[in-house]
Amino acid sequence: MFGVRVVTDTQFDTTVITTVWSSAFVAGIGALTVTDWLAFGGFIIAFLTMIGNFLHKRQMRKLREREVENEERRLGLSHSAEL
């Protein structure tokens, strides 16, 4: 009638829950010191480096296996001949 909007209980509950969680998140982020942020960043960088090293090592292992197979084919060797 005069621009008054009726808010249902579900909408109100959703708004309150969203506000509480976002406030808690912002408070938690704000509570971290510079040292905490640097430590967190260090952990992230170390974890990403570990994953990168793992993927690189796996790729190098596959490449080496292909090189060995190509060399065996070139020389006429097979794995069954060794047994």
C-alpha positions in Angstrom: 0.0 0.0 0.0 2.6 2.6 1.1 5.6 0.7 -0.2 5.7 -1.6 2.8 7.1 -5.0 1.9 5.9 -8.0 3.7 8.8 -10.3 4.6 8.0 -14.0 5.3 9.7 -15.9 8.1 11.7 -18.0 5.6 13.1 -14.9 3.9 13.9 -13.3 7.3 15.6 -16.5 8.5 17.7 -16.7 5.3 18.7 -13.1 5.7 19.7 -13.5 9.3 21.6 -16.7 8.7 23.5 -15.2 5.8 24.3 -12.1 7.8 25.6 -14.1 10.8 27.8 -16.3 8.7 29.2 -13.5 6.6 29.9 -11.5 9.8 31.7 -14.4 11.4 33.8 -14.9 8.2 34.8 -11.2 8.1 35.6 -11.3 11.8 37.7 -14.4 11.4 39.6 -12.8 8.5 40.1 -9.6 10.4 41.5 -11.5 13.4 44.5 -12.8 11.5 47.7 -10.9 11.9 50.2 -10.2 9.1 52.3 -13.1 10.4 49.3 -15.4 10.2 48.7 -14.3 6.6 52.3 -14.9 5.7 52.2 -18.4 7.3 49.0 -19.2 5.5 50.5 -18.0 2.2 53.6 -20.1 2.8 51.5 -23.2 3.4 49.6 -22.6 0.2 52.8 -22.1 -1.9 54.4 -25.2 -0.3 51.4 -27.3 -1.1 51.2 -26.0 -4.7 54.9 -26.7 -5.1 54.5 -30.2 -3.9 51.7 -30.9 -6.4 53.7 -29.3 -9.2 56.7 -31.5 -8.3 54.6 -34.6 -8.2 53.1 -33.9 -11.6 56.5 -33.1 -13.1 58.0 -36.3 -11.7 55.1 -38.4 -13.0 55.5 -36.8 -16.5 59.3 -37.4 -16.4 58.8 -41.0 -15.4 56.4 -41.5 -18.3 58.8 -39.9 -20.7 61.7 -42.1 -19.5 59.5 -45.2 -19.9 58.8 -44.2 -23.5 62.5 -43.6 -24.1 63.4 -47.1 -22.8 60.6 -48.7 -24.9 61.8 -46.9 -28.0 65.4 -47.9 -27.3 64.4 -51.5 -26.7 62.5 -51.5 -30.0 65.4 -50.0 -31.8 67.8 -52.7 -30.4 65.3 -55.5 -30.9 65.0 -56.3 -27.2 61.9 -57.2 -25.3 61.0 -57.7 -21.6 60.3 -61.4 -22.2 63.9 -62.0 -23.3 65.2 -60.9 -19.8 63.1 -63.6 -18.0 
